[in-house]
Amino acid sequence: MDSRGEPIRAIFVTLLICWMGILIAVIENITALITQFFLMCYLGVNAACALQSLLKSPGWRPSFRYFHWYLLLRRLLRDL
């Protein structure tokens, strides 16, 4: 860290990692990988919401008017 508390070394290491990924890989491969990461995150959110609904957790109170656990399971299967 420098005198102002900025993590300069960490910024340069992150920049180096990003540059290496851009220079080595083809952009189509990177976009496919990022898409898979986003789909897995969306799958995890849908799975957690479906489990909370099916288990009838007392802390789970969805505010969406047309919410139903079946729709979450459909989205979960679509993401697979």
N, C-alpha and C positions, 0 to 999 in steps of 0.2 A: 504494500500500500504506500501511496505517496503521502505527502504532508497534509493533503486535504482529505485523506481517507478513501481515495478512489483505488479500486483494485486493478491497477494498470497491467500487471503481469497476467492476471486472469483474462482481461480483455484481449490481450495479444495472443494468448493461447487459444481462446475461442475463435479469434479471427484466423489463426493459422489452421485450425481444424476445419473451419468452413471453407477456406481457400483450397485445402487439400481435397476435400470432398467435391468441390466444383471442378477442379482441374483434372482429377483422376477419373471420376465417374461421368457417365453420360446422363444428361438431364432427365431423360425418360426413366432411367432406373431410379433416380432420386425421387421423382414425383410418384412413382408406383410405391416406393417404400413409405413415403410420407402419407399417401392415401391409406395404406394399410394401417399405419399408426392411428390415424384419425378414426377409421372404422372400428378398430379394436377399442378405442376410448369410448366411442358411441355404444358399442356392444356392452361394455362394462357398465355404463350408466343405465342402459335399458335393463340389463340383468339385475342390477341392484334395485331399481324401482320395481321390477316385477316381483322379486323376492320380498321386498317390503310389503307389497300389496297382498301377496299370497299368504304371508305369515301374519298378516294383520297386526303389524307393529303399532304400538300405541303412539309412537312419535311420528308416524308417517301420516301426513294429512295433505294430500295433493289438492291444490287449489284450482286445477283445470276442471271446468264444468263437465266436460264429456270424457273424463278419465275412466278407463277400464283396464284391468290387468291383461285382458286378452289382446288389446292393441299393443301392449308392450311386448308380449310374447311373439306376436307377428313381426314386429320390428326386429326383435332379437334374432328370429330365424332368418329374416331378410339379410341381416348383417353377416350371417355365417356364410 
